[in-house]
């Protein structure tokens, strides 16, 4: 498992107004299981807490953009004959 955090930051200037993004938080997880020699399965989850991305110009309580990207899940199979 991995938790990452980035504090509020300046994204860009939009029509001479500074556009900021709220702090980013993300909880991700990865699991791998070796079935037998040469074959393994993996499962990955990204943004497990389903955090939103919020951007604002002057007031944090009045966002200019809100992105809800959702959770992502991946599964994989790996085979190595050596």
N, C-alpha and C positions, 0 to 999 in steps of 0.2 A: 504494500500500500504506500501511496505517496500523497502528501498534502502540500500544495503550493499556495503561496500568498504573495500578492504584489500590491503595494499601497497605491492610493489614488495617483493618477498621473495625467499630464497634458497630452491629448491626442493630436490636436491640430488647431489651426486658426480657421474659423468658419465665418466668412464675411466680417473680418476684423474682430471677431469675438473668440475668446479662448474656449475650446471645447475640452472638458475633462472627462475622465472615466473613473468611476468609483473603484475601490479596491477589488481586485480579482482574487477569488478563492476557488480552489479545485481539489477534489478528493478523487484519486484514481487508484485502481487496483489491477493487479495482474496475477494470474495463477497458471502454472504449467505443471503437467503431470506426465511422467514418462511411463508409457504403457508397457513397453519392453524395449530391448536394445534396438535403437534406431527409429522408434516411433514415439512421438509425444503429442499431447494435446495442449492447447493454450486457450485461456479465456482472459479477456481484458475488458475493463469498464472505465470509461472516462466521464468526468463530471457527475459522479454518483450522487452528489447532493443537489443536483439540478439547479445550479446557481445561474442567475441572470446577469447579463452585462448591461450596465446602466451608464449613459453618458449625459452630462449636463453642462450648461454654460455658466450660469451664475448661482443658481440655487439647487442643491442636491434633491430637495423635495419636489422639484419640477423638472423631471428628466426630459431631454430632447430626443433621446433614443433609448429603447429597451429591447435587448435581444435575448430571446429564450431559445437557446440552441439544443436544450434537452440533454439527455444521457445518451452515450454511445456504448454499444457492446460489440465486441469482436470475438470470433472463435477461429481457431486455426489448428491445422494438423501439420506436423513436421515429420518428414521421413528422411533418414540418412542411412544409406546402406553400408557405410563404413564403420 
